[in-house]
Amino acid sequence: MKKLIWKIVLAASLLLMVIAATNIALLIREYQKGINTYANLEKYATVTQDSVKAAQEINGTADSGNTEEAVEEVIEGPQIAVDLDIDYDALTKINGDFVGWIYYAPLELSYPIVRGIDNDYYTHYTFENVRNSSGAIFMDFLNKPDFSHFNTIIYGHNMRNGTMFGSLKKLLNDPSIIEEDPYIYIFTKEKVMMYEICAAYITNDSSHTYDLTRTAEELADYVKYIRNAAAYYWDDPMLEESLNEDTRLITLSTCHGLHSNNRTVIHGVLVASKDR
């Protein structure tokens, strides 16, 4: 009888091990599919110059070698230095919800942005509308697709392999990344917009971070909220002056921890834009 029990226990243990191994293999396979999907999309958005070096030289964040001309441009304000050659027609053909492209060199963050009919669909489906745990990088469906709202919220999964928005936590763990290059770029068919990272913190999914502000008073309160909530706040006089009712922000949001209501949040304020 004891031998039978041990055989049953052993068989059950082996079965559980097989199930666990199968689940891990399926997870790895799904992760790889997500990686391959977005790697294939990179051909539609290519950097047309040595953007990192150019941005550092123009905006004065390089360690050395800044020219006098670059310093003069810094005094006038941050200058757009990054340019991506984006095939908007091809991307729109793949997905009609395509609204733009996000690019942040230090984290190798380069993805198409979509805007769906809700904030749920693209947590489960990729840019190519294939069901996958990677989901897509997507704008809050209540935001305007031209990024003209006071605060445009962009969501992405915190993938364990560091893809999608899985690398955002690095900015909290190592603020020197921001100090070396604080500029996030958003490209649309009509414009390129450059945002300077102004705050980073952890919050919960029902906090004021996700409020849609409308009145001047609400905007002022939101800016105060950011200052108070931020674990990292970019102390820049020029940036401080720009935080008012005419401010345009982007908010990058991703989960913080597995099965948690906490969110890692990165705010960027629009400091430069130009027509394309």
MARLUM-164767 format. One record per atom (N, C-alpha, C, O): x, y, z; residue in three letters. Coordinates in pm, whole numbers, plus 50000, padded with zeros to 5 digits. Example, Ala and Ser with C-alpha at 12.3 -4.5 7.8 and 13.67 -1.06 7.14 Angstrom:
513194943150780ala
512304955050780ala
513204967050780ala
514244966850846ala
512854977550708ser
513674989450714ser
512905000350787ser
513415011450804ser
//
This chain:
500824987950000met
500005000050000met
500865012650000met
500605022149927met
501925012450086lys
502815024050093lys
503515026349960lys
503695037749915lys
503915015049896lys
504585016349766lys
503655022649662lys
504085030649580lys
502385018849669leu
501405024449576leu
501245039449597leu
501185047249503leu
501175043249726ile
501035057549759ile
502235065349707ile
502095076149649ile
503445059649731trp
504665066549684trp
504685067649532trp
505135077749478trp
504215057249465lys
504165057749319lys
503205068649271lys
503485075849175lys
502065069649341ile
501085080049305ile
501665093949327ile
501535102849243ile
502335095649444val
502955108649477val
504025112049374val
504115123449327val
504855102049339leu
505925104249242leu
505345107949105leu
505835117049039leu
504315100649065ala
503685103348935ala
503075117348933ala
503185124648834ala
502415121049044ala
501815134349052ala
502875145249047ala
502695155548982ala
503995142949117ser
505095152649118ser
505685154348978ser
505955165448934ser
505885143048911leu
506415143548775leu
505465150948681leu
505885158548594leu
504155148348700leu
503155155048617leu
503195170148638leu
503125177848542leu
503305174348765leu
503375188648796leu
504625194948736leu
504595206248688leu
505735187448740met
506975192548683met
506845194248532met
507325203948474met
506185184548468val
505985185348323val
505095197248288val
505365204548193val
504015199148367ile
503105210348343ile
503845223648361ile
503685232748280ile
504645224648469ala
505395236948495ala
506385239848383ala
506515251148337ala
507095229348340ala
508075230948232ala
507385235148102ala
507905243448027ala
506215229248077thr
505455232647957thr
505005247247960thr
505105254347861thr
504515251548078asn
504075265448092asn
505225275248072asn
505065285648008asn
506385271948127ile
507575280548110ile
507975281247964ile
508295291947911ile
507945269647898ala
508295269247755ala
507325277547672ala
507735284647580ala
506025276547705leu
505015284247632leu
505195299247656leu
505035307247565leu
505545302847782leu
505755316947816leu
506955322547740leu
506885333547684leu
508035314847738ile
509235319147665ile
508925320747516ile
509355330247451ile
508155311147464arg
507785311647322arg
506945324047292arg
507125330647190arg
506005327047383glu
505145338747362glu
505955351647372glu
505755360847293glu
506865352347469tyr
507755363947481tyr
508545365947352tyr
508675377147303tyr
509055354947298gln
509875355947178gln
509045360547059gln
509525368046974gln
507795356147053lys
506915360746946lys
506705375746954lys
506715382746853lys
506535380747078gly
506375395147097gly
507615402747055gly
507525413046989gly
508785397547095ile
510055403747057ile
510195404246905ile
510565414446848ile
509885393046840asn
510015392246694asn
509045401946624asn
509395408146524asn
507835403046680thr
506845411946620thr
507365426246614thr
507305432746509thr
507865431146727tyr
508305445146731tyr
509665447246666tyr
509975458246619tyr
510475436846663ala
511745437746590ala
511465439546441ala
512165446946372ala
510445432546391asn
510085433746250asn
509525447546216asn
509665452246103asn
508895454046315leu
508315467246291leu
509365478246288leu
509105489146238leu
510545475446342glu
511595485646347glu
512035490146208glu
512575501146192glu
511815481746109lys
512215485545973lys
511385497245920lys
511775503845823lys
510245499945986tyr
509395511045943tyr
509765524246011tyr
509185534645980tyr
510725523846104ala
511155536046174ala
512645535146200ala
513085528546294ala
513425541846118thr
514885541146129thr
515465554746162thr
515025565046110thr
516475554646248val
517165567046284val
517965571746162val
518715564046103val
517785584246126thr
518395589346003thr
519725596446027thr
520335601445933thr
520175596846153gln
521475602746184gln
521935596846316gln
521215589346381gln
523175600446355asp
523665596146486asp
522945604446591asp
523505613746647asp
521685600746616ser
520795609246694ser
521245611246838ser
521135622246892ser
521755600646900val
522165601847040val
523275612047054val
523225620847139val
524285610846970lys
525415620046975lys
524975634146941lys
525365643747007lys
524155635346837ala
523685648546795ala
522855655146903ala
523015667046929ala
521975647546965ala
521115653047070ala
521945657747188ala
521675668347245ala
522945649847226gln
523785653547339gln
524575666147309gln
524715674847395gln
525095667147187glu
525895678847152glu
525045691447143glu
525445702047191glu
523865690247082ile
523015701947065ile
522425706447197ile
522335718447224ile
522005696947282asn
521335700547406asn
522255700847526asn
521805702447639asn
523565699247502gly
524535701347609gly
524605690447712gly
524995693047825gly
524235677947676thr
524295667047772thr
525465657847747thr
525625648047819thr
526275660547647ala
527465652447622ala
528525655647726ala
528555666647780ala
529405645947754asp
530435647847854asp
531465658147809asp
531995665547892asp
531755658647679ser
532755667947630ser
532515670647483ser
531685664047419ser
533255680547429gly
533205683047286gly
532075692147243gly
531845693547123gly
531365698647338asn
530325707847298asn
530935720147231asn
531895725747283asn
530395724347120thr
530885736147052thr
530235748547110thr
529235747647183thr
530795760347078glu
530195772747125glu
528795774347068glu
527895779447135glu
528615769746944glu
527305770646883glu
526275762546960glu
525135766846979glu
526705750547006ala
525785742047081ala
525405748747211ala
524235748247250ala
526355755047279val
526075761847405val
525075773047382val
524175775047464val
525215780447272glu
524285791247242glu
522885785847222glu
521905792147264glu
522755774147159glu
521445768247137glu
520825763747268glu
519605764547284glu
521645759047362val
521125754947492val
520525766947563val
519475765747626val
521185778347553ile
520695790347618ile
519315794047562ile
518445798547636ile
519135792147431glu
517855795247367glu
516785784947405glu
515595787847392glu
517175773447449gly
516245762747484gly
516625749847415gly
517405750047319gly
516095738647461pro
516415725647401pro
516045725147253pro
515025730647212pro
516885718747176gln
516675717747032gln
516445703146991gln
517075694047044gln
515525701146898ile
515265687646847ile
516445683146762ile
516815689646665ile
517015671846799ala
518195666846728ala
517985653146668ala
518735648946580ala
516965646046715val
516715632346668val
515725632546552val
514735639946555val
515995624546452asp
515065623346340asp
514915608646303asp
515905601446288asp
513685604346289leu
513385590746247leu
512675591046112leu
511775599246091leu
513075582446024asp
512405580845896asp
511325570245915asp
511625558345922asp
510075574745923ile
508965565845957ile
508025564145839ile
507625573945776ile
507695551745809asp
506755548745701asp
505345548445760asp
504825537845794asp
504735560245771tyr
503425561445834tyr
502355553945756tyr
501465547845816tyr
502425554445625asp
501405547745544asp
501425532645567asp
500375526345579asp
502625526845572ala
502735512445593ala
502235508545731ala
501545498445747ala
502585516445832leu
502165513345969leu
500655515045985leu
500015507146054leu
500085525145920thr
498635527245926thr
497905515845855thr
496815511945896thr
498515510645750lys
497915499345678lys
497895486845765lys
496945479045761lys
498945485045845ile
499005473545936ile
497975475146047ile
497315465446085ile
497855487446098asn
496925489946208asn
496385504246197asn
497135513946209asn
495095505346173gly
494455518346159gly
494425526446287gly
494115538346283gly
494755520246401asp
494795527346529asp
496135534146553asp
496325540446657asp
497065532846460phe
498405538646475phe
498315553946483phe
497695560246397phe
498945559846587val
498905574446604val
500285580746609val
500405592846593val
501335572846631gly
502665578846639gly
503715568646682gly
503435556746697gly
504915573746702trp
506045565246739trp
506775571646857trp
507025583646856trp
507115563646958ile
507855568547074ile
509295563747066ile
509575552347027ile
510215572847104tyr
511645569547094tyr
512385575847212tyr
512325587847234tyr
513105567247287tyr
513975572047395tyr
515255563747391tyr
515275552147432tyr
516325569947343ala
517565562747312ala
518195555547430ala
518595544047414ala
518315561747549pro
519035555047659pro
518465541447697pro
519205532647742pro
517165539547680leu
516535526747714leu
516275518247590leu
515645507747599leu
516755522847475glu
516495516047347glu
514995513847330glu
514545503347283glu
514235523947369leu
512775523347363leu
512325529447231leu
512465541447208leu
511785521147144ser
511375525647011ser
510195517046965ser
510375505646922ser
508975522746974tyr
507775514946945tyr
506705523546878tyr
506655535646898tyr
505855517046799pro
504655524046750pro
503655525546863pro
503595517246954pro
502865536146856ile
501825538846956ile
500465537446888ile
500265542146776ile
499545530846957val
498185529546906val
497205535847005val
497535538447120val
496005538246957arg
494915543447042arg
493665535647005arg
493155536646893arg
493175527747101gly
492025519247075gly
490725525347122gly
490655537247151gly
489685517047128ile
488365521747171ile
488215520747322ile
487225525447378ile
489195514547389asp
489215513747535asp
490665511647577asp
491565511447494asp
490865510247708asn
492225508147759asn
492505493647794asn
493415490547871asn
491705484647737asp
491875470447767asp
492435462447650asp
493325454147667asp
491905464847531tyr
492235456447416tyr
493745454947395tyr
494235443847380tyr
494465466047395tyr
495895465447362tyr
496775461047479tyr
497995460947468tyr
496145457547591thr
496925450647694thr
497075435847659thr
497905428847717thr
496275431147564his
496275417047525his
496685414647380his
496985403347342his
496685425047299tyr
496955423447156tyr
498095432547111tyr
498225443947157tyr
498905427247022thr
500055434746971thr
499605445046867thr
498435446146833thr
500585452646819phe
500325462446715phe
499695455946592phe
498905462146522phe
500055443446568glu
499525436246451glu
498215429046483glu
497765420646405glu
497615432346598asn
496335426646640asn
496395411546660asn
495445404246630asn
497525406846710val
497705392746745val
497715391646897val
498415399146964val
496945382346950arg
496885380847095arg
498245376347148arg
498795366247104arg
498785384147243asn
500105381347299asn
500255389247429asn
499745400347440asn
500935383347526ser
501085389847656ser
501885402747650ser
501825410847743ser
502625404947542ser
503375417447528ser
502445429347506ser
502775440647543ser
501285426747446gly
500365437647417gly
500995447747323gly
501815444247238gly
500595460347339ala
501125471147256ala
501365483347343ala
500885484047457ala
502105492947291ile
502225505947355ile
501035514147308ile
500875516447189ile
500185518547402phe
498955525047359phe
498635537547441phe
498935538647559phe
498015546947372met
497555559447431met
496215557247500met
495415549047456met
495975564547608asp
494665564247673asp
493605567847570asp
493735577747497asp
492555559947563phe
491555561847458phe
490795575047473phe
490155579547378phe
490875581347591leu
490215594247612leu
491065606047566leu
490585617347558leu
492325603347536asn
493215613947487asn
493015616447338asn
492545607647265asn
493365628547294lys
493315631747152lys
494525625547082lys
495635625947136lys
494335619846964pro
495435612946895pro
496565622146850pro
497625617446811pro
496345635446854asp
497395644746812asp
498245649646929asp
499075658746912asp
498055643747049phe
498845647047168phe
498625661547214phe
499505667547274phe
497445667147185ser
497185681147219ser
496585683047358ser
496475694447404ser
496195672347425his
495695673547561his
496795678247655his
497985676647627his
496385684147767phe
497355688147869phe
498235676347908phe
499455677847921phe
497635664747927asn
498375652947970asn
497965640947885asn
496825636347894asn
498875635947805thr
498625624047724thr
499265612147792thr
500485611847814thr
498445602147826ile
498925590447900ile
499195579047802ile
498365575847717ile
500375573147816ile
500775562047729ile
501105549947816ile
501915550947909ile
500485538647786tyr
500635526647866tyr
501455516047792tyr
501485515647669tyr
502115507647869gly
502835496247814gly
503125486247924gly
503265490048040gly
503235473547888his
503495463147988his
504915463948042his
505855467747972his
505055460248168asn
506365458848233asn
506845444548210asn
506735436048298asn
507385441948091met
507805428448056met
509085424548131met
509995432748147met
509135412148176arg
510295407448253arg
511575407848172arg
512665409148227arg
511445406548041asn
512645406547956asn
513095420747920asn
514025422447841asn
512435430847978gly
512845444647957gly
512265451247834gly
512515463047811gly
511475443947755thr
510865449947637thr
509635457947676thr
509255458547793thr
509005464247576met
507865473147596met
508265483947699met
509265490847678met
507525485447809phe
507915495247912phe
508635488648029phe
508695494148139phe
509185476748006gly
509875469448112gly
511155476048159gly
511685472548264gly
511665485548081ser
512915492248119ser
512695505348193ser
513665511448238ser
511455509848208leu
511205522848272leu
511695523348416leu
512115533848465leu
511645511748484lys
512085511448624lys
513545515348639lys
513965519648746lys
514325513948533lys
515735517848539lys
515885532748570lys
516855536848633lys
514925540848526leu
514995555148549leu
514805558548696leu
515355568448746leu
514025550448766leu
513865552248911leu
515095547248985leu
515545553549081leu
515635536148940asn
516795530149007asn
518085537748980asn
518995537649062asn
518155544348865asp
519385551448827asp
519025564648758asp
519015565348635asp
518735575248836pro
518355588148779pro
519425594448691pro
519135603648614pro
520665589548701ser
521725595248617ser
521425593148468ser
521905600548383ser
520615582848438ile
520215580548299ile
519455592748247ile
519665597248134ile
518555597848330ile
517775609648293ile
518675621848279ile
518555629648185ile
519585623248374glu
520455634948373glu
521355635348249glu
521675646048198glu
521745623448202glu
522595622848083glu
521805625347955glu
522335631147860glu
520555620947952asp
519725623247833asp
518255622947876asp
517675612147886asp
517645634547900pro
516275635047951pro
515195635947845pro
514035638347878pro
515535634247717tyr
514585637647611tyr
513935625447546tyr
514585616847487tyr
512605625047560ile
511775614947494ile
511145621347371ile
510685632747376ile
511135614047261tyr
510595619347135tyr
509315611947097tyr
509205599747108tyr
508345619747051ile
507125614346992ile
507035619346848ile
507105631346822ile
506885610046756phe
506765613446614phe
505345610346567phe
504855599246585phe
504695620146506thr
503445617846435thr
503675621446289thr
504745626246252thr
502665619246207lys
502835622546065lys
503005637546044lys
503655641845948lys
502435645446135glu
502475660046121glu
503595666646199glu
504095677146159glu
504015660546312lys
504955667346401lys
505955657846464lys
505745645746470lys
507065663746512val
507945656846605val
507945665146732val
508115677346728val
507765658546846met
507685665346976met
508735659847070met
508935647647079met
509415668647139met
510465664747232met
510025668247374met
509695679747403met
510035658347461tyr
509615660047600tyr
510805658047693tyr
511585648547677tyr
510935666947789glu
511995665547889glu
511415658548012glu
510425663048069glu
512045647648053ile
511575640348170ile
511655649448292ile
512725654748323ile
510535651148361cys
510505660248475cys
510195653348606cys
510415659248712cys
509685641048603ala
509355634248728ala
509255619248706ala
508925614548597ala
509545611848812ala
509425597248810ala
509045592648950ala
509595597349049ala
508095583348958tyr
507665578649090tyr
506815566049075tyr
506465561848964tyr
506485560149189ile
505585548549194ile
504265553149255ile
504255560049357ile
503175549149194thr
501855552749245thr
500935540749230thr
501395529849193thr
499635542449257asn
498695531549235asn
497775534849119asn
497725546349073asn
497065524949072asp
496315526548948asp
495075535348960asp
494405537948861asp
494755539749082ser
493595548649100ser
494005562449152ser
493175569849203ser
495275565749139ser
495775578449191ser
495425590049098ser
494875587948990ser
495745602249142his
495465614249063his
496295614748934his
496015622748845his
497305606248927thr
498135605848805thr
497275604148680thr
497605609448574thr
496185596648693tyr
495375593148577tyr
494145601948560tyr
493255598948480tyr
494085612948637asp
492985622448621asp
493125629948489asp
494225633348447asp
491995632448424leu
491985640848305leu
491635655048347leu
490505657748386leu
492605663948339thr
492425677748384thr
491885686348272thr
492175684148154thr
491075696448310arg
490455705048209arg
490605719948241arg
490995727748155arg
490305723748365thr
490355737948399thr
491765741948441thr
492595733448473thr
492025755148441ala
493335760248482ala
493645756448626ala
494795753348659ala
492625756548710glu
492825752848851glu
493205738148864glu
494085734648943glu
492545729648786glu
492875715448788glu
494295712948740glu
495005704348793glu
494705720448639leu
496055718848586leu
497085722548690leu
498085715548708leu
496855733748760ala
497785738248864ala
497865727948976ala
498955725049027ala
496725722349015asp
496705712149120asp
497435699549075asp
498105693049156asp
497325696248948tyr
497985684248897tyr
499495685848901tyr
500215676548938tyr
499975697648865val
501415700348869val
501925699349013val
502995693749038val
501155704849108lys
501535703949250lys
501565689249294lys
502455685149368lys
500595681649247tyr
500545667349282tyr
501795660249233tyr
502375652149306tyr
502225663149111ile
503435656849056ile
504635660049144ile
505415651149179ile
504765672849180arg
505915676949263arg
505945669249395arg
506995664949440arg
504765667649456asn
504695660949586asn
504875645849575asn
505405639649667asn
504425640049465ala
504465625449449ala
505815620449403ala
506175608949430ala
506565628849334ala
507755624349264ala
508875620049358ala
509265627249449ala
509395607949332ala
510615603549398ala
511805610049330ala
512845612549392ala
511625612849202tyr
512635620149124tyr
511945631949060tyr
510935630448992tyr
512505643949082tyr
511935655949021tyr
513065663948960tyr
514045667349027tyr
512925667048831trp
513975673848756trp
513985688548793trp
513085696048755trp
515015692848867asp
515115706548915asp
515745715348808asp
516965717448807asp
514905720348720asp
515365728548608asp
514525741248605asp
513315740448584asp
515135752948625pro
514365765448628pro
513515767548503pro
512365771848512pro
514095764448386met
513355766148261met
512135756948259met
511055760848214met
512325744648308leu
511245734948312leu
510175739348411leu
508985738148384leu
510605744448525glu
509675748848629glu
508745759748576glu
507555759748604glu
509305768948499glu
508505779848444glu
507475774748343glu
506415780848326glu
507795763848278ser
506905758848172ser
505745750648226ser
504835747348151ser
505745747448355leu
504675739548413leu
503515748648451leu
503435753548564leu
502615750948357asn
501465759548378asn
500315754548291asn
500375743348239asn
499275762648276glu
498085758048203glu
498345755748055glu
497555749247987glu
499455760948004asp
499805758547864asp
500725746547846asp
501125743247734asp
501065740047956thr
501955728547953thr
501325716947876thr
500115714947880thr
502175709347808arg
501745696847748arg
502645685847801arg
503865686247784arg
502035676047865leu
502775665047927leu
502515651947854leu
501485650147790leu
503485642847865ile
503195628747840ile
503475621347970ile
504385624748045ile
502675611247995thr
502835602848113thr
502995588448066thr
502085582748006thr
504155582648094leu
504385568548062leu
504065560448185leu
504555563348294leu
503245550248169ser
502765542548284ser
502905527548257ser
502565522748149ser
503425520448357thr
503545505848347thr
503385499648485thr
503555506448586thr
503065486948489cys
502895480048617cys
504215479748694cys
505295479348636cys
504105479948826his
505285478948912his
505115466548999his
504445466849103his
505745455748956gly
505615443249030gly
504505434548974gly
503575439448910gly
504625421648998leu
503675411848946leu
502395411949028leu
502455411949151leu
501245412048961his
499935411849026his
499825423049130his
499355420749241his
500245434849093ser
500225446349184ser
499415457549122ser
499345459049000ser
498785465649210asn
498075477549163asn
498995489549151asn
498565500349110asn
500255487749186asn
501215498849178asn
501675500949034asn
501685491648953asn
502045513249006arg
502475516848871arg
503745525248877arg
503895533948962arg
504655522448785thr
505805531148764thr
505385541948665thr
504855538948558thr
505645554448702val
505185565748620val
506365574848586val
507175578148672val
506435578748460ile
507425588448413ile
506675599848345ile
505885597548254ile
506915612148391his
506305623848327his
507335631048242his
508505632248281his
506915635848127gly
507765644248043gly
506995656548001gly
505805655747972gly
507665668047998val
507025680547959val
507525684747821val
508725683947793val
506605689047736leu
506965693047601leu
507835705547604leu
507435715947656leu
509035704447548val
509965715847547val
510315720447406val
510885731147388val
509975712447306ala
510245716347167ala
509385707947074ala
509095696347102ala
508985713946963ser
508245706546860ser
508455713446726ser
508785725246719ser
508275705846621lys
508365711646487lys
507525703446391lys
507315691446410lys
507055710046287asp
506275703246185asp
507175694346101asp
508365697046083asp
506585683546050arg
507345674245967arg
507005676445820arg
507545669545734arg
//
